[in-house]
Amino acid sequence: MFDNVWLIPLFPFIGFLINGLLGKKIKNETVIGGIGALAVLCSFLVSCKTILALLSLPGEERVANVKVFTWITSGSFNADIAFLIDPLSCVMIMIVTGVGFLIHVYSIGYMHGEEGFYRFFAYLNLFMFSMLLLVLGNNLLLMFVGWEGVGLCSYLLIGYYFHKKSAGDAGKKAFVMNRVGDFGFLLGTFTLYWYMGQAHNVWTIKFTDLAANSHLLPTGGIVTAITLCFFLGATGKSAQIPLYTWLPDAMEGPTPVSALIHAATMVTAGVYMIGRMNYLFIRSPETLMVVAVVGGCTALFAATIGTAQNDIKRVLAYSTVSQLGYMFLAMGTGAFAAGIFHLMTHAFFKACLFLGSGAVIHSMHHALHHVHSHDDAQDMRNMGGLRSKMPLTFLTFLLATIAIAGIPGFSGFFSKDEILWQAFSNPHHGQLNYLLWGMGALAAGLTAFYMFRLVFMTFFGECRITPKAKDHLHESPMVIVIPLIVLAALSVVGGYIGLPKVIGELFGGIPNYFEHYLEPVFKYSEEYMAQHAAHAAEHSATLEWGLMGLSVLVALVGITIAFTMYVKNTELPKRFVATFPALHRAVYNKWYIDELYDYLFVNPCKALGRFLWKGFDVVVVDGAVNGVANVVMAFSGVFRYMQSGYIYNYAWSMAFGVVVILGYYVFK
C-alpha cells in the first residue's frame, strides 16, 4: 500500500539534480521554475495518495515502516534507508509539500530576473528533499541526515545574495548556531542508544522500536538527560531561547526563502522531533517543565521585540519565533496534538504573511527603482495606503493577520486557545500553570498589537513615498497572488478540523478530528498520563470558556491600541518614544542580546583564535618549522662547499684526506 512513498523525497531531489546540473544551460526561467514546482507538486500528489491510504486503515493499524535498502550494519548497530508512515509523518509531508509547492509557484514570479535563478530553485528543491527525509525517516540517524540537510540548505538560501556581507554573515550565523543545537541531538542519540542497549539489550534507533520499549525507561534520571540533549537540538533548529538569534537575521535571504524556512520546513523540525519522541519526553517531568518555560518565555520575549521593529520581514521573523514558542509551550504541557495543530495552522497564515510581505516589497522596490530612489523598500515607515494599490494582497494579508491574532472563527484561534487551555489545565506543572497561561495570553495580546501595527502602517493612511514613485505601485502578477489566495483561504478554514472539545459540544458534539487522527502516535503518552496523572484537577467547561473569552479580549485590546496609535492618532507613537526613550531603544535593539552574545561568546572565541594563531601557531608551530629549516640551512651553508664544481678543490680535498689518513696511521 505504501511502496511508492520513497517517491515523495525523490521528486525534489531529481528537480535539484536537473536544475543544479543543467539549469545554467537551460536559461529559460519558466522551464527552470516549472521543473522545480512540478517536482514538489508530484511529491504533494503522492503524499495525498499516501494519507488517503492511511485513512482507509483502522486507527491502531495506521503505521508502516517502508524499507528501501539496508544502509549501515555494524555489530549490533543497524540503520536502514526506511520511511515511517503514520498520522504524524503524513501531516508533515502534506504541510511541507503543499505549502512548499505554493512557495515554488510564487518564486517563479518573485525571483524573475534574478541572477542565479536556476541556483535558487536547485537549492529550494534540495531543501524540500532534506525536510521530507527528516519527517519520513524511521530512525534517528536518517532523521539527522535530513536535519543536517535543512541546515546546509538554510546556509545556502539565507546567503543567496552572497555578494552582500550581511547576507553572508547571516548564513554563517544560522549555520554555526544550528551546529550548537545539533551537538545536543547527537549526544542524545548516542546516550539513548547506549542506555537502551546496555541496560535492556535493546540496540535500536528505530522510532517504532523505541516507542514499543519506552516502558523500560525510568522516570527522570537518564531520561531527563537524554531529552534535555534532544531539546537542545530543538532550540537550535526551531529558534528558541537561547539559540533564536539566527532566525531574524535569516531575513537576508529572498522572501520565498523566509516563507519556506519560517512556515513549512526547517523551524518546525524541532517541534516535530519532540512530537515524534513524545514517549521519551512524557517520562521526564523536569524536561517537560523546561520545554514549557522556555516556550512560554520565547513566545513573550520575541513578541516584545516585534512591537518596535520597522522592517516588515523582521516583524514577521520575531512573530515566527514567538509562535514557535507557543508550540513548545504545548509540547511542554504534554499537549502534543495541540502543538502539531498549531504547527499546521501557523504554516498556513505565516506563509501567507511572508509571501504577502514579499508582494509588498516587490511592488515597493519596482516603484522606488523606477524613480531612482534609494529608500528602503522593506521599511514600513516608507509605506502606507497600499490597500488601494494592492487590494488582493491587502485582503489576503488581513485575513492571515486576523488568524495569527487569534480572532474567533479563524484557524489561529482554535490552535492558540487550545494551547492556552492546556497550559492552564495540564497536570504536570502545578502552580506554574498560571504563569505559563499568563505568558501565553500576554504574548497573544502583543501579537495582535504588532501584527495590526504592521497592517496599519503598510496598508492604511497616506503613502509615504514620493508622489512619482506612488504612481508606479501596483498589484503583483497572478503567479504571486494566487498562492496568497489559497493560503489565505486555508488561514480561515484550516482550524475547523481541530475544534476544541467545548466548541465541538456547542455544535452538537463535533469531535476534534485532528486530535483523534493523531491518537495512534501519542498513545504511549496518553497511557502514561492516564497512569500517572490520576490526581489531575478537574476543570469546568465554564472556566475554559472564560479563559478563552479573556484571551480574545486581550487580543482585541492589542488591536484597539494598534488602531489608536497608527490610524486614529499617528502622533502617539512619537510621544511614547519621547516618554520612554530607554525602553524603546532597548526593544528596538532586541534587548541587546546579539551584543551580549558577542561579548560573552563571539569576541572571546575570536580572541582565543587570535591567540592560537599568533601565540601558538606563529610562535610555536612556525617557530619549530622555521627553526628546523634554519638549522638545515646553516649546515647546508657549510657543506655546500664540498660540492663547489671546481676540480682543483676536489684535488686539494683528496690530498688533504690522504694526509689525514696517513697521519693517523703514522702517529697511531
HUFENQUI-V847351 format. One record per pair of residues at least 24 apart in sequence whose C-alpha atoms are under 7 Angstrom apart, sorted by the first residue. I is the first residue (numbers start at 1). GAP is how many residues later the second one is. If there is no record, write none. Layout:
BEGIN
[[I;GAP] [I;GAP]]
END
This chain:
BEGIN
[[1;52] [2;48] [3;63] [7;36] [8;35] [8;38] [8;39] [9;34] [9;120] [9;123] [9;124] [11;28] [11;29] [11;31] [11;32] [12;27] [12;28] [12;113] [12;114] [12;116] [12;117] [13;112] [13;113] [13;116] [15;24] [15;107] [15;110] [16;106] [16;107] [16;109] [16;110] [19;99] [19;102] [19;103] [20;98] [20;99] [20;102] [23;95] [24;94] [32;86] [33;75] [33;88] [36;68] [36;85] [36;89] [37;64] [37;67] [37;68] [40;57] [40;61] [41;60] [43;54] [44;50] [44;53] [44;54] [47;46] [47;47] [51;39] [59;461] [60;460] [62;24] [62;25] [65;73] [76;127] [77;126] [77;127] [81;61] [82;55] [82;56] [83;53] [83;54] [83;55] [84;52] [84;53] [84;54] [87;430] [87;431] [87;434] [88;430] [88;433] [89;46] [89;47] [92;43] [93;39] [95;169] [95;249] [96;168] [96;169] [99;165] [100;160] [100;164] [102;381] [103;153] [103;157] [105;374] [106;373] [106;374] [106;377] [107;149] [109;370] [109;371] [110;370] [123;30] [123;34] [127;26] [131;134] [138;68] [138;69] [139;66] [139;67] [139;68] [140;65] [140;66] [150;116] [151;24] [151;27] [157;96] [157;100] [158;92] [158;94] [158;95] [159;94] [160;93] [161;92] [167;85] [167;86] [170;79] [170;80] [170;82] [173;73] [174;72] [177;59] [177;66] [177;69] [178;58] [178;59] [180;56] [181;51] [181;52] [181;53] [181;54] [181;55] [181;56] [182;51] [183;50] [184;45] [184;46] [184;48] [184;49] [185;44] [185;45] [185;47] [185;48] [187;42] [188;38] [188;39] [188;41] [188;42] [191;35] [192;34] [211;68] [214;65] [214;66] [219;64] [219;65] [220;63] [220;64] [223;57] [223;61] [224;60] [224;62] [224;63] [227;53] [227;54] [227;60] [228;59] [234;36] [234;37] [235;35] [237;29] [237;30] [237;32] [237;33] [238;29] [238;30] [238;31] [238;32] [238;86] [239;28] [239;82] [240;58] [240;81] [240;85] [241;53] [241;57] [247;70] [248;66] [248;69] [248;70] [251;62] [251;63] [255;99] [255;100] [255;103] [256;99] [258;96] [259;92] [259;95] [259;96] [262;58] [263;83] [263;84] [263;87] [263;88] [264;83] [268;75] [271;56] [271;57] [275;61] [278;244] [278;247] [279;245] [279;246] [282;52] [282;243] [285;143] [288;44] [288;45] [289;43] [289;140] [291;37] [291;38] [291;41] [292;36] [292;37] [292;39] [292;40] [292;41] [293;143] [295;30] [295;31] [295;33] [295;34] [296;29] [296;30] [296;33] [296;140] [296;143] [296;144] [297;142] [298;24] [298;27] [299;24] [299;26] [299;27] [299;141] [299;144] [300;139] [300;140] [300;142] [300;143] [303;140] [303;143] [303;144] [304;142] [304;283] [305;282] [305;283] [305;285] [306;144] [307;143] [308;279] [308;280] [309;279] [310;69] [310;70] [310;71] [311;67] [311;68] [311;69] [312;45] [312;66] [312;67] [312;68] [313;44] [330;89] [330;93] [333;89] [333;90] [333;93] [333;95] [335;87] [337;178] [337;181] [338;77] [338;80] [338;81] [341;74] [342;73] [342;74] [345;66] [345;67] [345;146] [345;149] [345;150] [348;139] [348;142] [348;143] [349;51] [349;54] [349;55] [349;138] [349;139] [349;142] [352;45] [352;48] [352;132] [352;135] [352;136] [353;44] [353;47] [355;129] [356;37] [356;41] [356;128] [359;117] [363;110] [363;111] [363;113] [364;109] [367;102] [367;103] [367;105] [367;106] [368;101] [370;99] [371;97] [371;98] [380;77] [380;78] [382;82] [382;83] [383;74] [383;75] [383;80] [383;81] [383;82] [384;73] [384;74] [384;75] [384;76] [384;77] [384;78] [384;79] [384;80] [385;73] [385;74] [385;75] [385;76] [385;77] [385;78] [386;72] [386;73] [386;74] [386;77] [387;72] [387;73] [389;84] [389;85] [389;86] [390;84] [390;85] [393;88] [394;65] [396;88] [396;89] [396;92] [399;89] [400;88] [400;91] [401;50] [403;88] [403;89] [405;39] [405;42] [405;43] [405;150] [406;146] [407;145] [410;81] [410;82] [410;83] [410;85] [411;80] [411;81] [411;82] [411;83] [411;84] [412;83] [414;81] [414;85] [414;86] [415;80] [417;131] [418;82] [421;123] [427;106] [427;109] [441;110] [444;111] [445;109] [445;110] [445;113] [446;112] [448;107] [448;110] [448;111] [449;109] [449;110] [449;112] [449;113] [452;107] [452;110] [453;109] [453;113] [456;110] [456;111] [457;109] [461;106] [502;39]]
END
